[in-house]
Amino acid sequence: MANTQAITTSFKVQILNGIHAFGTTVVRGGTGADAFKAALFLASASRGAGDTVYNTTGEVSGSGYSAGGVAFTWIAPTSSGTTAFSSPSASIVYTAVTLATAFDAVLLYNSSQGDKAVAVYTFGSQTVTGGNFTLTIPTNDAVTGLLRLA
Amino acid sequence: MAKVPTIVGEMDEAQLIRRDDVVDTDIEHTTSVEYCLTDCQGAAHRTGQASGTGCFCERHVHRSVHVTLKQPLELGCIAQPLT
């Protein structure tokens, strides 16, 4: 048996669970999961890695859509092999909306912690008319989980 | 008869022209369903050519989209070797 240099898999899961704070952190209201939301952004917007918090710049607007998007929850983080992962627990659905200007991105953000940005996912440019826009989440595992620490 | 919600109210599907589309790439699998009125005057129905605005006909009265993401985000964790 030999020693192996590694970031522990348990640490990766714990990062997703907010266990460690290497710097100044926040006072948490409890031990439960934070609340998260998913907002849609126009194809003309510039969302990406530089985002720090949700704001309305470039967000879609239209009938049936409320600024800020819709709420969702994460599946409790877990791991397989050396990869920690989590995904939204269900499809993210915008019901009965009309979004006439093309959009191609969704920002997932933490609405419990000052709307801090988590991730931006892009897809082909879309419009919706009097219908639903549904984002179906891939299988939550180490290969296709929506958010992974490998 | 199935009812379809449209921007001009709920309608019988028989009163509409339905178009289904599927886009499958490395990034996503997307299906969409679009309805137009049977007497639609949109360019797509006059010319048979898609309008090129992300939908088939610019005069459609319903469009729903279902996107399955295929490209999750991965954060690489590195334990830097000691020097």
gemmi code that builds the backbone of each chain (N, CA, C; Angstrom):
import gemmi

chains = {
    "A": [
        ("MET", (0.855, -1.197, 0.000), (0.000, 0.000, 0.000), (0.883, 1.236, 0.000)),
        ("ALA", (0.523, 2.192, -0.800), (1.298, 3.434, -0.851), (0.358, 4.615, -0.662)),
        ("ASN", (0.925, 5.698, -0.231), (0.118, 6.912, -0.098), (-0.166, 7.514, -1.476)),
        ("THR", (-1.282, 8.168, -1.596), (-1.679, 8.781, -2.866), (-2.090, 10.224, -2.634)),
        ("GLN", (-1.459, 11.103, -3.383), (-1.835, 12.512, -3.271), (-3.193, 12.742, -3.916)),
        ("ALA", (-4.092, 13.378, -3.206), (-5.427, 13.583, -3.760), (-6.206, 14.588, -2.937)),
        ("ILE", (-7.145, 15.235, -3.571), (-8.198, 15.931, -2.838), (-9.257, 14.873, -2.535)),
        ("THR", (-9.623, 14.756, -1.281), (-10.522, 13.661, -0.934), (-11.898, 13.850, -1.568)),
        ("THR", (-12.461, 12.736, -1.915), (-13.798, 12.779, -2.502), (-14.808, 13.309, -1.496)),
        ("SER", (-14.628, 12.960, -0.247), (-15.558, 13.439, 0.782), (-15.518, 14.964, 0.865)),
        ("PHE", (-14.323, 15.546, 0.691), (-14.208, 17.004, 0.715), (-14.994, 17.636, -0.428)),
        ("LYS", (-14.946, 17.005, -1.591), (-15.684, 17.547, -2.744), (-17.185, 17.577, -2.452)),
        ("VAL", (-17.682, 16.517, -1.841), (-19.111, 16.498, -1.484), (-19.395, 17.568, -0.445)),
        ("GLN", (-18.465, 17.693, 0.517), (-18.677, 18.668, 1.598), (-18.631, 20.107, 1.081)),
        ("ILE", (-17.845, 20.375, 0.053), (-17.858, 21.718, -0.564), (-19.268, 22.047, -1.036)),
        ("LEU", (-19.886, 21.068, -1.711), (-21.240, 21.291, -2.224), (-22.245, 21.445, -1.088)),
        ("ASN", (-21.904, 20.903, 0.074), (-22.800, 21.020, 1.232), (-22.451, 22.197, 2.133)),
        ("GLY", (-21.478, 23.013, 1.741), (-21.146, 24.211, 2.508), (-20.510, 23.918, 3.858)),
        ("ILE", (-19.731, 22.851, 3.954), (-19.140, 22.463, 5.248), (-17.872, 23.262, 5.539)),
        ("HIS", (-17.076, 23.535, 4.531), (-15.767, 24.162, 4.730), (-15.788, 25.645, 4.367)),
        ("ALA", (-15.005, 26.431, 5.097), (-14.855, 27.855, 4.784), (-13.386, 28.222, 4.922)),
        ("PHE", (-12.675, 28.349, 3.825), (-11.250, 28.701, 3.851), (-11.061, 30.195, 4.083)),
        ("GLY", (-12.090, 30.958, 3.814), (-12.033, 32.400, 4.026), (-13.262, 32.842, 4.786)),
        ("THR", (-13.487, 34.148, 4.777), (-14.662, 34.683, 5.457), (-15.929, 34.098, 4.839)),
        ("THR", (-16.796, 33.650, 5.694), (-18.022, 33.033, 5.180), (-19.237, 33.797, 5.678)),
        ("VAL", (-20.375, 33.206, 5.590), (-21.617, 33.875, 5.984), (-22.214, 33.164, 7.194)),
        ("VAL", (-23.024, 33.897, 7.945), (-23.792, 33.276, 9.021), (-25.004, 32.624, 8.382)),
        ("ARG", (-25.108, 31.349, 8.562), (-26.206, 30.637, 7.937), (-27.410, 30.595, 8.862)),
        ("GLY", (-28.565, 30.606, 8.268), (-29.797, 30.620, 9.052), (-30.162, 29.280, 9.647)),
        ("GLY", (-29.536, 28.228, 9.183), (-29.867, 26.898, 9.664), (-29.028, 25.871, 8.950)),
        ("THR", (-29.374, 24.627, 9.114), (-28.572, 23.567, 8.504), (-29.207, 23.031, 7.225)),
        ("GLY", (-30.331, 23.583, 6.847), (-31.000, 23.115, 5.634), (-30.344, 23.631, 4.370)),
        ("ALA", (-30.748, 23.073, 3.268), (-30.238, 23.514, 1.963), (-30.709, 24.927, 1.667)),
        ("ASP", (-29.901, 25.663, 0.928), (-30.301, 26.990, 0.467), (-31.392, 26.858, -0.604)),
        ("ALA", (-32.018, 28.004, -0.886), (-33.007, 28.050, -1.968), (-32.317, 28.510, -3.250)),
        ("PHE", (-32.679, 27.914, -4.345), (-32.052, 28.244, -5.628), (-33.126, 28.574, -6.659)),
        ("LYS", (-32.715, 29.375, -7.637), (-33.630, 29.733, -8.713), (-32.916, 29.625, -10.062)),
        ("ALA", (-33.708, 29.567, -11.101), (-33.184, 29.449, -12.471), (-33.822, 30.544, -13.325)),
        ("ALA", (-32.978, 31.429, -13.867), (-33.467, 32.545, -14.680), (-32.979, 32.383, -16.119)),
        ("LEU", (-33.830, 32.773, -17.059), (-33.504, 32.653, -18.484), (-32.938, 33.966, -19.026)),
        ("PHE", (-32.000, 33.853, -19.967), (-31.356, 35.047, -20.516), (-31.353, 35.036, -22.038)),
        ("LEU", (-31.492, 36.240, -22.567), (-31.584, 36.428, -24.007), (-30.298, 35.977, -24.702)),
        ("ALA", (-30.439, 35.592, -25.934), (-29.272, 35.196, -26.721), (-28.305, 36.366, -26.894)),
        ("SER", (-28.810, 37.569, -26.746), (-27.960, 38.758, -26.883), (-27.231, 39.118, -25.595)),
        ("ALA", (-27.495, 38.429, -24.510), (-26.864, 38.729, -23.218), (-25.442, 38.166, -23.180)),
        ("SER", (-24.754, 38.460, -22.097), (-23.352, 38.033, -21.970), (-23.134, 37.320, -20.645)),
        ("ARG", (-23.938, 36.348, -20.348), (-23.795, 35.586, -19.114), (-22.669, 34.565, -19.254)),
        ("GLY", (-21.980, 34.310, -18.140), (-20.898, 33.343, -18.206), (-20.136, 33.278, -16.905)),
        ("ALA", (-18.888, 32.833, -17.000), (-18.071, 32.581, -15.814), (-17.856, 33.835, -14.970)),
        ("GLY", (-17.949, 34.997, -15.608), (-17.714, 36.234, -14.869), (-18.876, 36.680, -13.999)),
        ("ASP", (-19.997, 36.031, -14.113), (-21.155, 36.423, -13.307), (-20.910, 36.135, -11.831)),
        ("THR", (-21.277, 37.068, -10.987), (-21.148, 36.851, -9.544), (-22.509, 36.740, -8.866)),
        ("VAL", (-23.445, 37.562, -9.296), (-24.800, 37.482, -8.745), (-25.818, 37.627, -9.873)),
        ("TYR", (-26.995, 37.124, -9.612), (-28.101, 37.310, -10.559), (-28.458, 38.788, -10.657)),
        ("ASN", (-28.693, 39.261, -11.853), (-29.349, 40.554, -12.040), (-30.184, 40.463, -13.314)),
        ("THR", (-30.960, 41.480, -13.548), (-31.938, 41.383, -14.635), (-31.386, 41.766, -16.000)),
        ("THR", (-30.117, 42.182, -16.050), (-29.550, 42.594, -17.334), (-29.579, 41.433, -18.328)),
        ("GLY", (-30.294, 41.621, -19.388), (-30.362, 40.588, -20.422), (-31.339, 39.469, -20.119)),
        ("GLU", (-32.077, 39.579, -19.023), (-33.036, 38.521, -18.694), (-34.241, 38.593, -19.631)),
        ("VAL", (-34.836, 37.468, -19.899), (-36.021, 37.444, -20.752), (-37.174, 38.166, -20.058)),
        ("SER", (-38.127, 38.570, -20.820), (-39.358, 39.116, -20.262), (-40.496, 38.721, -21.189)),
        ("GLY", (-41.662, 38.597, -20.609), (-42.812, 38.239, -21.420), (-43.929, 37.720, -20.554)),
        ("SER", (-45.034, 37.483, -21.173), (-46.219, 37.009, -20.466), (-45.920, 35.700, -19.736)),
        ("GLY", (-46.305, 35.653, -18.469), (-46.160, 34.424, -17.684), (-44.806, 34.221, -17.053)),
        ("TYR", (-43.831, 35.078, -17.398), (-42.485, 34.933, -16.838), (-42.246, 36.016, -15.794)),
        ("SER", (-41.829, 35.605, -14.606), (-41.508, 36.550, -13.539), (-40.003, 36.730, -13.456)),
        ("ALA", (-39.564, 37.987, -13.370), (-38.128, 38.250, -13.254), (-37.559, 37.433, -12.094)),
        ("GLY", (-36.393, 36.856, -12.336), (-35.783, 35.992, -11.325), (-35.965, 34.529, -11.634)),
        ("GLY", (-36.945, 34.227, -12.458), (-37.129, 32.842, -12.872), (-37.906, 32.005, -11.878)),
        ("VAL", (-37.637, 30.726, -11.884), (-38.396, 29.789, -11.048), (-37.473, 29.093, -10.055)),
        ("ALA", (-38.072, 28.644, -8.951), (-37.307, 27.957, -7.904), (-37.095, 26.486, -8.258)),
        ("PHE", (-36.000, 25.960, -7.748), (-35.759, 24.516, -7.881), (-34.914, 24.068, -6.697)),
        ("THR", (-34.820, 22.768, -6.510), (-33.967, 22.222, -5.442), (-32.937, 21.283, -6.058)),
        ("TRP", (-31.833, 21.119, -5.341), (-30.780, 20.199, -5.775), (-30.977, 18.842, -5.107)),
        ("ILE", (-30.596, 17.810, -5.801), (-30.478, 16.492, -5.171), (-29.302, 16.565, -4.206)),
        ("ALA", (-29.438, 15.950, -3.046), (-28.356, 15.975, -2.066), (-27.053, 15.512, -2.719)),
        ("PRO", (-25.986, 16.316, -2.595), (-24.723, 15.944, -3.232), (-24.229, 14.581, -2.757)),
        ("THR", (-23.647, 13.864, -3.684), (-23.073, 12.566, -3.360), (-21.868, 12.354, -4.268)),
        ("SER", (-21.310, 11.170, -4.252), (-20.132, 10.922, -5.082), (-20.160, 9.511, -5.643)),
        ("SER", (-19.386, 9.356, -6.715), (-19.149, 8.048, -7.305), (-17.729, 8.081, -7.828)),
        ("GLY", (-16.946, 7.048, -7.506), (-15.528, 7.129, -7.823), (-14.937, 8.299, -7.051)),
        ("THR", (-14.263, 9.193, -7.749), (-13.694, 10.368, -7.091), (-14.423, 11.650, -7.491)),
        ("THR", (-15.598, 11.512, -8.082), (-16.351, 12.678, -8.542), (-17.559, 12.929, -7.642)),
        ("ALA", (-17.654, 14.159, -7.141), (-18.854, 14.581, -6.412), (-19.794, 15.242, -7.403)),
        ("PHE", (-21.074, 15.099, -7.174), (-22.009, 15.657, -8.149), (-23.369, 15.930, -7.530)),
        ("SER", (-24.104, 16.776, -8.225), (-25.495, 17.049, -7.869), (-26.195, 17.588, -9.108)),
        ("SER", (-27.500, 17.508, -9.090), (-28.327, 18.012, -10.192), (-29.636, 18.522, -9.602)),
        ("PRO", (-30.312, 19.406, -10.310), (-31.667, 19.763, -9.885), (-32.518, 18.504, -9.750)),
        ("SER", (-33.415, 18.530, -8.779), (-34.153, 17.305, -8.442), (-35.278, 16.984, -9.420)),
        ("ALA", (-35.611, 17.926, -10.282), (-36.690, 17.704, -11.262), (-36.478, 18.646, -12.431)),
        ("SER", (-37.229, 18.424, -13.483), (-37.179, 19.348, -14.615), (-37.525, 20.760, -14.145)),
        ("ILE", (-36.900, 21.735, -14.772), (-37.189, 23.141, -14.487), (-38.174, 23.604, -15.561)),
        ("VAL", (-39.351, 24.032, -15.123), (-40.431, 24.308, -16.079), (-40.929, 25.745, -15.927)),
        ("TYR", (-40.995, 26.433, -17.031), (-41.616, 27.762, -17.104), (-42.956, 27.538, -17.803)),
        ("THR", (-44.008, 27.710, -17.062), (-45.327, 27.279, -17.527), (-46.112, 28.440, -18.143)),
        ("ALA", (-46.724, 28.160, -19.282), (-47.615, 29.119, -19.950), (-46.953, 30.478, -20.129)),
        ("VAL", (-45.807, 30.474, -20.788), (-45.078, 31.717, -21.015), (-45.073, 32.074, -22.502)),
        ("THR", (-44.919, 33.358, -22.752), (-44.629, 33.830, -24.101), (-43.337, 34.636, -24.029)),
        ("LEU", (-42.316, 34.104, -24.656), (-40.990, 34.731, -24.659), (-40.616, 34.914, -26.121)),
        ("ALA", (-40.898, 36.109, -26.641), (-40.821, 36.338, -28.077), (-39.412, 36.636, -28.569)),
        ("THR", (-38.554, 37.096, -27.657), (-37.177, 37.387, -28.049), (-36.298, 36.183, -27.737)),
        ("ALA", (-35.472, 35.809, -28.680), (-34.707, 34.573, -28.571), (-33.845, 34.543, -27.311)),
        ("PHE", (-33.868, 33.419, -26.633), (-33.056, 33.211, -25.430), (-32.303, 31.903, -25.581)),
        ("ASP", (-31.151, 31.816, -24.898), (-30.347, 30.601, -25.058), (-29.528, 30.244, -23.828)),
        ("ALA", (-29.918, 30.764, -22.662), (-29.115, 30.463, -21.472), (-29.981, 30.478, -20.223)),
        ("VAL", (-29.569, 29.682, -19.259), (-30.214, 29.688, -17.947), (-29.119, 29.866, -16.890)),
        ("LEU", (-29.371, 30.788, -15.972), (-28.465, 31.026, -14.844), (-29.070, 30.393, -13.599)),
        ("LEU", (-28.326, 29.496, -12.977), (-28.738, 28.925, -11.696), (-28.058, 29.738, -10.603)),
        ("TYR", (-28.831, 30.184, -9.618), (-28.248, 31.028, -8.580), (-28.886, 30.755, -7.234)),
        ("ASN", (-28.172, 31.186, -6.196), (-28.558, 30.908, -4.815), (-29.364, 32.091, -4.279)),
        ("SER", (-30.654, 31.931, -4.192), (-31.503, 33.031, -3.749), (-31.501, 33.195, -2.236)),
        ("SER", (-30.880, 32.260, -1.527), (-30.726, 32.401, -0.067), (-29.493, 33.204, 0.299)),
        ("GLN", (-28.534, 33.260, -0.600), (-27.250, 33.886, -0.314), (-26.991, 35.025, -1.288)),
        ("GLY", (-27.846, 36.023, -1.236), (-27.623, 37.221, -2.034), (-27.661, 36.983, -3.531)),
        ("ASP", (-28.378, 35.971, -3.948), (-28.517, 35.673, -5.384), (-27.177, 35.373, -6.053)),
        ("LYS", (-26.269, 34.781, -5.299), (-24.945, 34.462, -5.870), (-25.072, 33.429, -6.989)),
        ("ALA", (-24.343, 33.702, -8.064), (-24.414, 32.854, -9.254), (-23.731, 31.511, -9.012)),
        ("VAL", (-24.305, 30.465, -9.585), (-23.737, 29.119, -9.480), (-23.208, 28.655, -10.834)),
        ("ALA", (-24.052, 28.684, -11.842), (-23.642, 28.158, -13.144), (-24.536, 28.706, -14.241)),
        ("VAL", (-23.968, 28.765, -15.425), (-24.718, 29.166, -16.614), (-24.685, 28.006, -17.606)),
        ("TYR", (-25.830, 27.627, -18.082), (-25.926, 26.580, -19.097), (-26.547, 27.189, -20.357)),
        ("THR", (-26.001, 26.812, -21.492), (-26.519, 27.341, -22.751), (-27.140, 26.221, -23.591)),
        ("PHE", (-27.973, 26.625, -24.504), (-28.659, 25.687, -25.401), (-28.999, 26.454, -26.670)),
        ("GLY", (-29.569, 25.781, -27.622), (-29.926, 26.440, -28.873), (-30.948, 27.538, -28.649)),
        ("SER", (-30.830, 28.599, -29.410), (-31.711, 29.753, -29.259), (-33.174, 29.350, -29.445)),
        ("GLN", (-34.039, 29.853, -28.546), (-35.450, 29.458, -28.560), (-36.372, 30.655, -28.367)),
        ("THR", (-37.595, 30.484, -28.813), (-38.697, 31.354, -28.405), (-39.837, 30.442, -27.975)),
        ("VAL", (-40.724, 30.980, -27.156), (-41.878, 30.203, -26.700), (-43.110, 31.095, -26.836)),
        ("THR", (-44.208, 30.491, -27.269), (-45.444, 31.257, -27.459), (-46.607, 30.546, -26.779)),
        ("GLY", (-47.081, 31.114, -25.708), (-48.248, 30.558, -25.025), (-48.079, 29.110, -24.628)),
        ("GLY", (-46.883, 28.716, -24.326), (-46.615, 27.317, -24.000), (-45.621, 27.184, -22.865)),
        ("ASN", (-45.092, 25.992, -22.720), (-44.128, 25.730, -21.650), (-42.714, 25.675, -22.214)),
        ("PHE", (-41.761, 26.117, -21.393), (-40.353, 25.862, -21.689), (-39.848, 24.957, -20.581)),
        ("THR", (-39.380, 23.790, -20.976), (-38.972, 22.771, -20.011), (-37.496, 22.441, -20.184)),
        ("LEU", (-36.762, 22.501, -19.089), (-35.373, 22.059, -19.077), (-35.331, 20.731, -18.342)),
        ("THR", (-35.056, 19.671, -19.077), (-34.973, 18.359, -18.447), (-33.528, 18.101, -18.046)),
        ("ILE", (-33.376, 17.559, -16.886), (-32.048, 17.382, -16.306), (-31.537, 15.982, -16.622)),
        ("PRO", (-30.278, 15.859, -17.030), (-29.736, 14.530, -17.317), (-29.680, 13.673, -16.043)),
        ("THR", (-29.383, 12.415, -16.229), (-29.245, 11.502, -15.083), (-28.216, 12.039, -14.102)),
        ("ASN", (-28.574, 12.005, -12.833), (-27.674, 12.534, -11.806), (-26.653, 11.467, -11.421)),
        ("ASP", (-25.533, 11.476, -12.124), (-24.445, 10.557, -11.761), (-23.112, 11.241, -12.063)),
        ("ALA", (-22.041, 10.510, -11.900), (-20.706, 11.095, -12.021), (-20.357, 11.488, -13.449)),
        ("VAL", (-21.150, 11.028, -14.397), (-20.870, 11.315, -15.810), (-21.750, 12.443, -16.344)),
        ("THR", (-23.016, 12.429, -15.975), (-23.946, 13.416, -16.544), (-24.597, 14.313, -15.494)),
        ("GLY", (-24.250, 14.172, -14.245), (-24.762, 15.089, -13.219), (-24.491, 16.526, -13.659)),
        ("LEU", (-25.422, 17.401, -13.406), (-25.328, 18.738, -13.993), (-24.168, 19.553, -13.421)),
        ("LEU", (-23.818, 19.301, -12.169), (-22.694, 20.010, -11.542), (-21.774, 18.975, -10.898)),
        ("ARG", (-20.520, 18.960, -11.367), (-19.628, 17.902, -10.898), (-18.300, 18.479, -10.452)),
        ("LEU", (-17.746, 17.934, -9.395), (-16.393, 18.234, -8.957), (-15.577, 16.978, -9.139)),
        ("ALA", (-14.694, 16.992, -10.112), (-13.975, 15.762, -10.475), (-12.555, 15.766, -9.913)),
    ],
    "B": [
        ("MET", (-61.387, 15.698, -28.414), (-60.361, 16.414, -29.179), (-59.454, 17.174, -28.219)),
        ("ALA", (-58.162, 17.070, -28.416), (-57.207, 17.722, -27.518), (-57.306, 19.236, -27.640)),
        ("LYS", (-57.223, 19.881, -26.509), (-57.227, 21.343, -26.472), (-55.785, 21.849, -26.428)),
        ("VAL", (-55.548, 22.937, -27.105), (-54.207, 23.521, -27.141), (-54.289, 24.967, -26.648)),
        ("PRO", (-53.489, 25.337, -25.649), (-53.462, 26.737, -25.232), (-52.737, 27.575, -26.286)),
        ("THR", (-53.347, 28.649, -26.720), (-52.707, 29.512, -27.713), (-52.826, 30.970, -27.257)),
        ("ILE", (-52.159, 31.831, -27.968), (-52.226, 33.250, -27.606), (-53.566, 33.878, -27.992)),
        ("VAL", (-54.401, 33.113, -28.683), (-55.752, 33.606, -28.984), (-56.792, 32.767, -28.255)),
        ("GLY", (-56.370, 32.095, -27.185), (-57.279, 31.294, -26.386), (-57.112, 29.807, -26.656)),
        ("GLU", (-57.760, 29.014, -25.838), (-57.660, 27.566, -25.988), (-58.426, 27.125, -27.229)),
        ("MET", (-57.792, 26.256, -28.029), (-58.415, 25.833, -29.291), (-58.343, 24.318, -29.420)),
        ("ASP", (-59.260, 23.778, -30.213), (-59.182, 22.361, -30.565), (-57.974, 22.151, -31.472)),
        ("GLU", (-57.280, 21.060, -31.254), (-56.103, 20.784, -32.072), (-56.477, 20.668, -33.554)),
        ("ALA", (-57.707, 20.235, -33.825), (-58.152, 20.069, -35.219), (-58.212, 21.398, -35.959)),
        ("GLN", (-58.266, 22.500, -35.199), (-58.344, 23.826, -35.825), (-56.956, 24.377, -36.142)),
        ("LEU", (-55.942, 23.584, -35.867), (-54.572, 24.087, -35.964), (-53.709, 23.189, -36.836)),
        ("ILE", (-52.632, 23.779, -37.324), (-51.610, 23.015, -38.042), (-50.457, 22.808, -37.069)),
        ("ARG", (-50.081, 21.551, -36.871), (-49.026, 21.236, -35.910), (-47.719, 20.932, -36.635)),
        ("ARG", (-46.622, 21.420, -36.065), (-45.301, 21.085, -36.589), (-44.414, 20.701, -35.414)),
        ("ASP", (-43.821, 19.518, -35.497), (-42.883, 19.049, -34.471), (-41.472, 19.135, -35.015)),
        ("ASP", (-40.545, 19.460, -34.137), (-39.153, 19.542, -34.560), (-38.268, 18.911, -33.491)),
        ("VAL", (-37.181, 18.335, -33.901), (-36.219, 17.734, -32.978), (-34.828, 18.198, -33.371)),
        ("VAL", (-34.086, 18.670, -32.393), (-32.679, 19.041, -32.598), (-31.856, 18.219, -31.630)),
        ("ASP", (-30.899, 17.486, -32.154), (-30.058, 16.662, -31.293), (-28.599, 16.967, -31.598)),
        ("THR", (-27.917, 17.524, -30.618), (-26.501, 17.867, -30.784), (-25.732, 17.316, -29.592)),
        ("ASP", (-24.429, 17.603, -29.561), (-23.622, 17.184, -28.412), (-24.048, 17.930, -27.152)),
        ("ILE", (-24.681, 19.084, -27.324), (-25.016, 19.944, -26.193), (-26.409, 19.674, -25.647)),
        ("GLU", (-27.320, 19.322, -26.517), (-28.723, 19.242, -26.088), (-29.525, 18.310, -26.970)),
        ("HIS", (-30.650, 17.876, -26.423), (-31.685, 17.211, -27.220), (-32.936, 18.043, -27.021)),
        ("THR", (-33.391, 18.664, -28.076), (-34.492, 19.611, -27.948), (-35.645, 19.214, -28.860)),
        ("THR", (-36.822, 19.190, -28.290), (-38.023, 18.974, -29.089), (-38.898, 20.212, -28.969)),
        ("SER", (-39.565, 20.539, -30.032), (-40.483, 21.678, -29.988), (-41.752, 21.316, -30.751)),
        ("VAL", (-42.845, 21.898, -30.306), (-44.115, 21.737, -31.016), (-44.697, 23.124, -31.231)),
        ("GLU", (-45.113, 23.348, -32.458), (-45.590, 24.671, -32.838), (-46.937, 24.514, -33.550)),
        ("TYR", (-47.848, 25.401, -33.241), (-49.166, 25.366, -33.889), (-49.424, 26.687, -34.593)),
        ("CYS", (-49.997, 26.581, -35.780), (-50.493, 27.751, -36.507), (-51.974, 27.551, -36.793)),
        ("LEU", (-52.667, 28.638, -37.055), (-54.051, 28.533, -37.492), (-54.089, 27.888, -38.876)),
        ("THR", (-55.163, 27.202, -39.177), (-55.238, 26.499, -40.467), (-55.190, 27.466, -41.656)),
        ("ASP", (-55.595, 28.709, -41.411), (-55.521, 29.702, -42.492), (-54.348, 30.664, -42.264)),
        ("CYS", (-53.302, 30.144, -41.664), (-52.139, 30.977, -41.325), (-51.596, 31.701, -42.571)),
        ("GLN", (-51.307, 32.972, -42.388), (-50.754, 33.772, -43.482), (-49.254, 34.017, -43.303)),
        ("GLY", (-48.656, 33.278, -42.381), (-47.227, 33.443, -42.157), (-46.417, 33.055, -43.382)),
        ("ALA", (-45.224, 33.624, -43.476), (-44.380, 33.376, -44.644), (-44.084, 31.894, -44.816)),
        ("ALA", (-43.906, 31.204, -43.693), (-43.557, 29.788, -43.785), (-44.664, 28.996, -44.467)),
        ("HIS", (-45.885, 29.437, -44.279), (-46.985, 28.710, -44.896), (-47.264, 29.184, -46.326)),
        ("ARG", (-46.759, 30.324, -46.687), (-46.876, 30.770, -48.080), (-45.750, 30.194, -48.922)),
        ("THR", (-44.552, 30.107, -48.308), (-43.367, 29.716, -49.078), (-42.882, 28.313, -48.766)),
        ("GLY", (-43.325, 27.767, -47.605), (-42.822, 26.466, -47.189), (-41.453, 26.544, -46.556)),
        ("GLN", (-40.946, 27.756, -46.392), (-39.617, 27.934, -45.818), (-39.736, 28.420, -44.375)),
        ("ALA", (-38.912, 27.869, -43.506), (-38.910, 28.301, -42.114), (-38.522, 29.768, -42.025)),
        ("SER", (-39.044, 30.417, -40.995), (-38.829, 31.862, -40.880), (-37.427, 32.208, -40.386)),
        ("GLY", (-36.735, 31.238, -39.812), (-35.357, 31.472, -39.397), (-35.221, 32.253, -38.116)),
        ("THR", (-36.262, 32.332, -37.330), (-36.189, 33.052, -36.059), (-36.238, 32.090, -34.870)),
        ("GLY", (-35.841, 30.881, -35.086), (-35.895, 29.884, -34.024), (-37.201, 29.122, -34.026)),
        ("CYS", (-38.110, 29.558, -34.869), (-39.392, 28.858, -34.987), (-39.675, 28.637, -36.464)),
        ("PHE", (-40.700, 27.841, -36.754), (-41.012, 27.542, -38.148), (-41.743, 28.704, -38.812)),
        ("CYS", (-42.778, 29.190, -38.140), (-43.616, 30.238, -38.746), (-43.744, 31.413, -37.788)),
        ("GLU", (-43.514, 32.603, -38.280), (-43.556, 33.787, -37.410), (-44.965, 34.129, -36.965)),
        ("ARG", (-45.958, 33.488, -37.559), (-47.348, 33.785, -37.198), (-47.953, 32.673, -36.342)),
        ("HIS", (-47.089, 31.845, -35.735), (-47.627, 30.730, -34.952), (-48.378, 31.258, -33.729)),
        ("VAL", (-49.281, 30.423, -33.204), (-50.078, 30.840, -32.045), (-49.719, 30.042, -30.793)),
        ("HIS", (-48.892, 29.038, -30.944), (-48.399, 28.277, -29.783), (-47.051, 27.677, -30.143)),
        ("ARG", (-46.139, 27.740, -29.193), (-44.861, 27.050, -29.350), (-44.364, 26.658, -27.981)),
        ("SER", (-44.148, 25.364, -27.775), (-43.549, 24.858, -26.538), (-42.223, 24.202, -26.880)),
        ("VAL", (-41.284, 24.298, -25.944), (-39.935, 23.778, -26.167), (-39.517, 22.956, -24.961)),
        ("HIS", (-38.856, 21.846, -25.245), (-38.388, 20.928, -24.201), (-36.909, 20.643, -24.476)),
        ("VAL", (-36.048, 21.165, -23.617), (-34.597, 21.012, -23.793), (-34.055, 20.051, -22.751)),
        ("THR", (-33.332, 19.034, -23.193), (-32.580, 18.178, -22.276), (-31.105, 18.515, -22.449)),
        ("LEU", (-30.504, 19.013, -21.389), (-29.092, 19.387, -21.455), (-28.220, 18.138, -21.455)),
        ("LYS", (-27.159, 18.161, -22.262), (-26.260, 17.006, -22.339), (-24.847, 17.337, -21.882)),
        ("GLN", (-24.591, 18.606, -21.637), (-23.214, 19.006, -21.387), (-23.101, 19.609, -19.982)),
        ("PRO", (-23.061, 18.745, -18.950), (-22.942, 19.245, -17.585), (-21.626, 19.988, -17.391)),
        ("LEU", (-21.566, 20.753, -16.329), (-20.343, 21.491, -16.020), (-19.536, 20.735, -14.980)),
        ("GLU", (-18.225, 20.702, -15.200), (-17.353, 19.960, -14.300), (-16.246, 20.871, -13.799)),
        ("LEU", (-16.075, 20.871, -12.500), (-15.011, 21.642, -11.873), (-13.886, 20.691, -11.529)),
        ("GLY", (-12.724, 20.879, -12.119), (-11.594, 20.018, -11.839), (-10.943, 20.391, -10.524)),
        ("CYS", (-10.685, 19.406, -9.676), (-10.020, 19.641, -8.395), (-8.601, 19.095, -8.490)),
        ("ILE", (-7.622, 19.912, -8.162), (-6.226, 19.518, -8.325), (-5.484, 19.621, -6.994)),
        ("ALA", (-4.852, 18.540, -6.592), (-3.965, 18.577, -5.434), (-2.553, 18.803, -5.972)),
        ("GLN", (-2.085, 20.039, -5.892), (-0.795, 20.407, -6.469), (0.332, 19.664, -5.755)),
        ("PRO", (1.190, 18.979, -6.473), (2.303, 18.277, -5.824), (3.192, 19.254, -5.054)),
        ("LEU", (3.695, 18.802, -3.922), (4.601, 19.627, -3.137), (5.939, 19.711, -3.851)),
        ("THR", (6.598, 20.857, -3.732), (7.910, 20.993, -4.381), (8.990, 21.095, -3.319)),
    ],
}
model = gemmi.Model(1)
for chain_id, residues in chains.items():
    chain = gemmi.Chain(chain_id)
    for i, (resn, *xyz) in enumerate(residues, 1):
        res = gemmi.Residue()
        res.name, res.seqid = resn, gemmi.SeqId(i, " ")
        for name, pos in zip(("N", "CA", "C"), xyz):
            atom = gemmi.Atom()
            atom.name, atom.element = name, gemmi.Element(name[0])
            atom.pos, atom.b_iso = gemmi.Position(*pos), 0.0
            res.add_atom(atom)
        chain.add_residue(res)
    model.add_chain(chain)
structure = gemmi.Structure()
structure.add_model(model)
structure.setup_entities()
